[in-house]
Amino acid sequence: MYLSDKLFEIPIFLSNYIIAYLYLVIVLILILRILTSKENIYSSAFNFIRWIMIVYSIITIICWFLVLALPNSGDYAFINRATGPYAWAYWLMLFFNCIFPLILFYKPLGKNIYFVLLVSILMNVGFFMERFIIIITSIHRDYLP
């Protein structure tokens, strides 16, 4: 197994156990905030959640660049996924997982609970797009010479 294959396990592990259920935590905190009508208590929790999403996207970007830079990383698979028939899903995945969460650096948007909820849901869409790309693009040209 190549190092590039091991590098992909880092964001996949994080997305399986953290990002996939982060929107549920945000909804629960939002419900608690509405029921208790105390906004200041939950602001540190939202700040922490915002930074979790930013750090995840930065880790994912670093892993993508390292996989592209390492030898034996399957350059054909990357080119095929980026320009093939499922390129739309590939670019949606990259946008939702890597680029869009970085907008949370902008504090007025990062402090808006509904925008953080939207970002977490779109990150979850990107997470499922990643699964779609792994499965579909690996079998769509399975037996061609």
C-alpha positions as CSV (number, residue, x, y, z in Angstrom):
1,M,0.0,0.0,0.0
2,Y,1.3,3.4,-1.0
3,L,1.7,6.4,1.3
4,S,-0.8,8.3,-0.8
5,D,-3.4,5.7,0.0
6,K,-2.7,6.1,3.7
7,L,-3.0,9.9,3.4
8,F,-6.6,9.6,2.2
9,E,-7.5,7.7,5.3
10,I,-7.0,10.8,7.4
11,P,-9.8,12.9,6.0
12,I,-12.0,9.9,5.5
13,F,-11.6,9.0,9.2
14,L,-12.4,12.5,10.3
15,S,-15.4,12.8,8.0
16,N,-16.8,9.5,9.2
17,Y,-16.7,10.3,12.8
18,I,-16.8,14.1,13.1
19,I,-18.1,15.9,10.1
20,A,-20.9,13.4,9.3
21,Y,-22.7,14.2,12.5
22,L,-21.6,17.7,13.2
23,Y,-24.8,19.2,11.8
24,L,-26.8,17.2,14.3
25,V,-24.8,18.8,17.1
26,I,-25.5,22.2,15.7
27,V,-29.2,21.5,15.5
28,L,-29.2,20.3,19.1
29,I,-27.4,23.4,20.3
30,L,-29.7,25.6,18.3
31,I,-32.7,23.9,19.9
32,L,-31.2,24.3,23.4
33,R,-30.4,27.9,22.6
34,I,-34.0,28.6,21.6
35,L,-35.5,26.7,24.6
36,T,-33.2,28.4,27.2
37,S,-33.1,31.8,25.4
38,K,-29.4,32.1,26.5
39,E,-27.3,32.9,23.5
40,N,-24.0,33.7,25.3
41,I,-23.6,30.2,26.8
42,Y,-23.4,28.5,23.4
43,S,-21.2,31.0,21.6
44,S,-18.0,29.2,22.6
45,A,-19.4,25.9,21.4
46,F,-20.2,27.4,18.0
47,N,-16.8,28.9,17.8
48,F,-15.3,25.5,18.5
49,I,-17.5,23.8,15.9
50,R,-16.5,26.5,13.4
51,W,-12.9,25.8,14.0
52,I,-13.4,22.1,13.7
53,M,-14.8,22.6,10.2
54,I,-12.0,25.0,9.2
55,V,-9.3,22.6,10.4
56,Y,-11.0,19.6,8.6
57,S,-11.0,21.5,5.3
58,I,-7.4,22.5,5.7
59,I,-6.3,18.9,6.5
60,T,-8.3,17.7,3.5
61,I,-6.6,20.3,1.2
62,I,-3.1,19.3,2.5
63,C,-3.9,15.6,1.9
64,W,-5.1,16.3,-1.6
65,F,-1.9,18.3,-2.4
66,L,0.3,15.6,-0.9
67,V,-1.4,12.8,-2.8
68,L,-0.9,14.8,-6.1
69,A,2.8,15.5,-5.3
70,L,3.7,11.9,-4.2
71,P,4.8,9.4,-6.8
72,N,2.6,6.4,-7.5
73,S,-0.5,8.3,-6.4
74,G,-2.7,7.2,-9.3
75,D,-2.5,10.3,-11.5
76,Y,-4.8,8.7,-14.0
77,A,-7.5,8.3,-11.4
78,F,-7.3,12.0,-10.5
79,I,-7.4,13.2,-14.1
80,N,-10.2,10.8,-15.0
81,R,-12.2,12.0,-12.0
82,A,-11.6,15.6,-12.6
83,T,-12.3,15.6,-16.4
84,G,-14.4,12.4,-16.9
85,P,-18.1,11.9,-17.0
86,Y,-18.5,12.4,-13.3
87,A,-16.4,15.5,-13.1
88,W,-19.4,17.5,-11.7
89,A,-19.4,15.3,-8.6
90,Y,-15.7,15.6,-8.2
91,W,-15.7,19.4,-8.3
92,L,-18.7,19.6,-6.0
93,M,-16.9,17.4,-3.5
94,L,-13.8,19.5,-3.7
95,F,-15.8,22.7,-3.3
96,F,-18.0,21.5,-0.4
97,N,-15.2,19.8,1.5
98,C,-12.2,22.1,0.9
99,I,-13.1,25.5,-0.3
100,F,-16.6,26.4,1.0
101,P,-15.8,25.9,4.7
102,L,-13.0,28.4,4.5
103,I,-15.6,31.1,4.3
104,L,-16.0,30.6,8.0
105,F,-12.8,32.6,8.5
106,Y,-14.9,35.6,7.9
107,K,-16.2,36.4,11.4
108,P,-19.7,37.8,10.6
109,L,-20.6,34.7,8.7
110,G,-18.8,32.4,11.2
111,K,-20.8,33.8,14.1
112,N,-24.1,33.3,12.3
113,I,-25.5,30.0,13.6
114,Y,-27.7,29.4,10.5
115,F,-24.8,29.9,8.1
116,V,-22.6,27.5,10.2
117,L,-25.5,25.0,10.0
118,L,-25.7,25.5,6.2
119,V,-21.9,24.9,5.9
120,S,-22.1,21.7,7.9
121,I,-24.9,20.3,5.8
122,L,-23.0,21.2,2.6
123,M,-19.9,19.5,4.0
124,N,-22.0,16.5,4.6
125,V,-23.1,16.6,1.0
126,G,-19.5,16.8,0.0
127,F,-18.8,13.8,2.2
128,F,-21.4,11.7,0.4
129,M,-20.1,13.0,-3.0
130,E,-16.7,11.6,-2.0
131,R,-18.2,8.2,-1.4
132,F,-20.1,8.5,-4.7
133,I,-16.9,9.3,-6.6
134,I,-14.9,6.5,-5.0
135,I,-17.5,3.9,-5.9
136,I,-18.9,5.1,-9.2
137,T,-15.7,6.3,-10.9
138,S,-13.9,3.1,-9.9
139,I,-16.5,0.9,-11.7
140,H,-17.6,3.0,-14.6
141,R,-14.7,1.9,-16.8
142,D,-14.0,-1.4,-15.1
143,Y,-13.3,-3.7,-18.0
144,L,-12.0,-1.4,-20.7
145,P,-8.6,-2.5,-22.1
